[in-house]
Amino acid sequence: MKESINLLAVLNISLLLIFLQMVGAFYSKSFALFAYAGLIISDAFSLLTKFADLNDTDEGFRKAQFVSVVLNASVLFILALVMISRTLGAASPPKIINIPLAEITASTAFVGLIVCFFIYGQFIFTALLSLLIIMELSVPVLKKMVLLDSYLSVFFAILIMMQSVLLMKNSVKILKNK
């Protein structure tokens, strides 16, 4: 019972972080923050499969939860492909990033994901990836920071695609075993 309460708390925190990341990405104009929100979404989907296993519901509802994870992960995979094609095929010059807002958003996500790690033991890899965004914004590696933002968004989109494939594979395997 305690594990399901911890899992529910982590799901709620991750949903709040997803919302904050999306708002921060919109207002800061950082595509990497948007892609990072997708990575948090894919982690939340992996928690949904664990939540479906812990839940004491009937078998039909449990199967519906796994099917929804498969469908949502496939949509996330397609969105990651669109994100990569948009980033690599951008003909117009990218907009200027609001660095302070993007740093605050990435730092908030980092702290929230560390809290999730201590509650349930999840999200440590994703939390460490937020340090990439923080370093990108605070240490000017390239003269045009927007290029690095685009590269990071492609990197996160590839990670989203890999996680989506693993989620679909695990959910289908669990469905076949039931």
Secondary structure as the mmCIF struct_conf table of DSSP 4:
data_model
#
loop_
_struct_conf.conf_type_id
_struct_conf.id
_struct_conf.beg_label_comp_id
_struct_conf.beg_label_asym_id
_struct_conf.beg_label_seq_id
_struct_conf.end_label_comp_id
_struct_conf.end_label_asym_id
_struct_conf.end_label_seq_id
HELX_RH_AL_P HELX_RH_AL_P1 LYS A 2 SER A 28
TURN_TY1_P TURN_TY1_P1 LYS A 29 LYS A 29
HELX_RH_AL_P HELX_RH_AL_P2 PHE A 31 LEU A 54
BEND BEND1 ASN A 55 ASN A 55
HELX_RH_AL_P HELX_RH_AL_P3 GLU A 59 LEU A 88
TURN_TY1_P TURN_TY1_P2 GLY A 89 GLY A 89
BEND BEND2 SER A 92 SER A 92
HELX_LH_PP_P HELX_LH_PP_P1 PRO A 93 ILE A 97
HELX_RH_AL_P HELX_RH_AL_P4 ILE A 99 TYR A 120
BEND BEND3 GLY A 121 GLY A 121
HELX_RH_AL_P HELX_RH_AL_P5 ILE A 124 SER A 138
BEND BEND4 VAL A 139 VAL A 139
BEND BEND5 LEU A 142 LYS A 144
HELX_RH_AL_P HELX_RH_AL_P6 MET A 145 ASN A 177
#
